[in-house]
Amino acid sequence: MSEKEIIEKLREENKRLKAKLKPKSSYVVDQKDLFAKVWQQLQEFKTDDGGMKYFFQRKPQDKEKTKPELVFKLNLFVSHLMEYKVRGNPSVTDDKVNTRLSMDKGSLIAHLSGGRVKRTRKGKGIEKPDLVTEMKAKPKPQPKPAPKKQADPLQATTRFQQSPNDPPPPSFG
């Protein structure tokens, strides 16, 4: 088999695998109408001065467009939605709200970064691999405690005793 044939087979296999990764439909595509309603509903949230809470307008990125585009403040919306979820839970008391929010944020970060490839910087003099796969943290094994040393019978038991046979000093209490 020549090198060109191998390259062509690899390209075909690559195309096949890429097509397999791209789903033809998704839940979002199937529920497009419901998501459009949610999008419209989000635009009804207002700030104190009457502006949109979860959107802002910016100049269009394309020079062909002249109408300002709406940009969704996803981070703000997700943090408010998480707070609503936590405060709406009757089993979470007021003093535990911040703890629960922190746990939920950590869970969301872990979910969103799952399977993500993280690139590391190369250190001076230390070779690191170009790609490191992010893995969930595993608990560190606890080191076994060192065995206790037997006390030397000839060693004094306090700093005031010269030998183990001397009586301990009087207590000042």
Phi and psi in degrees as a GROMACS rama.xvg file:
@    title "Ramachandran Plot"
@    xaxis  label "Phi"
@    yaxis  label "Psi"
@TYPE xy
-81.5653  166.823  SER-2
-63.4305  -37.7686  GLU-3
-65.2337  -39.5035  LYS-4
-65.3757  -40.473  GLU-5
-64.1117  -44.6286  ILE-6
-62.3321  -41.5893  ILE-7
-64.8828  -41.382  GLU-8
-64.3432  -40.3278  LYS-9
-64.3475  -39.3803  LEU-10
-64.1975  -42.8843  ARG-11
-62.8355  -43.2398  GLU-12
-63.6799  -39.2582  GLU-13
-63.0193  -44.463  ASN-14
-60.8036  -43.2033  LYS-15
-62.7545  -43.8139  ARG-16
-68.3503  -38.1366  LEU-17
-63.8618  -40.8602  LYS-18
-64.5798  -34.036  ALA-19
-68.3885  -34.8643  LYS-20
-71.5881  -31.9455  LEU-21
-86.2142  110.159  LYS-22
-71.3437  144.343  PRO-23
-74.4451  -28.4783  LYS-24
-142.386  163.588  SER-25
-143.944  172.288  SER-26
-60.0991  -41.4874  TYR-27
-63.9331  -43.8342  VAL-28
-64.5651  -40.9427  VAL-29
-66.8483  -30.4128  ASP-30
-107.221  32.9439  GLN-31
-54.7896  -42.2581  LYS-32
-64.6458  -41.5513  ASP-33
-65.6553  -40.5821  LEU-34
-66.0373  -33.9031  PHE-35
-64.4072  -38.8281  ALA-36
-65.6904  -41.7791  LYS-37
-62.9493  -41.4773  VAL-38
-59.7927  -42.9498  TRP-39
-67.1482  -39.5981  GLN-40
-64.2726  -37.9086  GLN-41
-63.8275  -28.7534  LEU-42
-73.9803  -12.6229  GLN-43
-84.2448  -12.7809  GLU-44
-71.1675  128.873  PHE-45
-117.989  154.117  LYS-46
-86.5266  178.083  THR-47
-62.5125  -31.7672  ASP-48
-91.7965  7.63768  ASP-49
95.1803  -3.67895  GLY-50
-78.7963  171.876  GLY-51
-76.2154  132.141  MET-52
-70.9595  -42.8202  LYS-53
-107.234  13.4507  TYR-54
-139.41  153.693  PHE-55
-140.103  160.019  PHE-56
-103.794  141.172  GLN-57
-138.204  163.161  ARG-58
-62.7895  146.368  LYS-59
-64.7542  144.052  PRO-60
-74.6003  -33.3612  GLN-61
-82.5115  138.624  ASP-62
-74.3057  -17.872  LYS-63
-73.806  -31.372  GLU-64
-84.2733  145.197  LYS-65
-116.345  -22.3161  THR-66
-78.2436  133.185  LYS-67
-62.9602  147.155  PRO-68
-103.653  150.113  GLU-69
-86.0445  132.498  LEU-70
-115.382  129.105  VAL-71
-84.6784  131.832  PHE-72
-88.813  79.5834  LYS-73
-62.7329  -45.4046  LEU-74
-60.9663  -42.4271  ASN-75
-64.0977  -45.1433  LEU-76
-63.1605  -44.5176  PHE-77
-64.4613  -40.7437  VAL-78
-66.0566  -38.9476  SER-79
-67.5024  -40.2272  HIS-80
-64.2517  -39.8801  LEU-81
-66.2751  -40.8769  MET-82
-63.8639  -40.6661  GLU-83
-60.6898  -44.1453  TYR-84
-61.2591  -43.8196  LYS-85
-70.4175  -46.0366  VAL-86
-69.5272  -25.8731  ARG-87
-79.2014  -10.1951  GLY-88
-84.0872  115.051  ASN-89
-67.4369  -19.6709  PRO-90
-81.0775  -8.85161  SER-91
-98.1109  115.984  VAL-92
-77.8736  164.283  THR-93
-59.9581  -33.9257  ASP-94
-77.0232  -11.9812  ASP-95
-104.963  2.49081  LYS-96
-61.2371  -48.6182  VAL-97
-64.3314  -37.1935  ASN-98
-63.941  -45.148  THR-99
-65.876  -40.4604  ARG-100
-60.5306  -43.3421  LEU-101
-62.153  -41.3906  SER-102
-64.1512  -43.1789  MET-103
-65.6847  -38.5362  ASP-104
-64.7909  -42.12  LYS-105
-61.67  -40.7176  GLY-106
-64.5691  -41.768  SER-107
-64.8516  -42.5323  LEU-108
-61.7251  -44.5022  ILE-109
-62.3711  -39.7958  ALA-110
-66.4255  -44.9063  HIS-111
-70.1853  -29.9698  LEU-112
-95.2831  4.94081  SER-113
-64.2285  131.504  GLY-114
76.6613  5.2246  GLY-115
-83.5126  138.923  ARG-116
-91.8236  125.815  VAL-117
-106.012  126.92  LYS-118
-89.1597  133.843  ARG-119
-106.466  157.456  THR-120
-84.4493  150.104  ARG-121
-85.2205  129.66  LYS-122
-83.161  165.84  GLY-123
-74.1637  119.24  LYS-124
78.2963  -7.47628  GLY-125
-115.071  122.897  ILE-126
-87.1195  125.263  GLU-127
-118.584  151.856  LYS-128
-66.5867  151.565  PRO-129
-64.8952  -40.3525  ASP-130
-118.865  131.852  LEU-131
-124.428  128.439  VAL-132
-85.1477  130.478  THR-133
-72.6187  127.484  GLU-134
-121.363  156.734  MET-135
-68.2429  145.323  LYS-136
-68.5931  135.92  ALA-137
-106.772  146.32  LYS-138
-63.9854  139.843  PRO-139
-72.7687  138.079  LYS-140
-67.8471  135.627  PRO-141
-76.5281  131.736  GLN-142
-68.0173  144.969  PRO-143
-72.4019  137.42  LYS-144
-66.4321  143.798  PRO-145
-68.2037  142.768  ALA-146
-63.8179  143.511  PRO-147
-71.7057  137.747  LYS-148
-79.5553  142.288  LYS-149
-73.4132  134.919  GLN-150
-67.7342  138.453  ALA-151
-71.8583  121.235  ASP-152
-63.5863  -20.9068  PRO-153
-90.0317  -4.66801  LEU-154
-86.7512  140.085  GLN-155
-65.2958  148.09  ALA-156
-89.4963  -21.1201  THR-157
-132.712  168.158  THR-158
-73.9114  -13.1343  ARG-159
-90.1144  -15.1229  PHE-160
-88.8341  138.729  GLN-161
-86.5291  -33.9685  GLN-162
-141.929  162.807  SER-163
-63.435  -19.4981  PRO-164
-81.8887  -16.0832  ASN-165
-68.9729  145.401  ASP-166
-71.9359  150.837  PRO-167
-66.5691  157.031  PRO-168
-69.0794  159.268  PRO-169
-68.257  148.712  PRO-170
-83.3765  149.477  SER-171
-105.415  33.3463  PHE-172
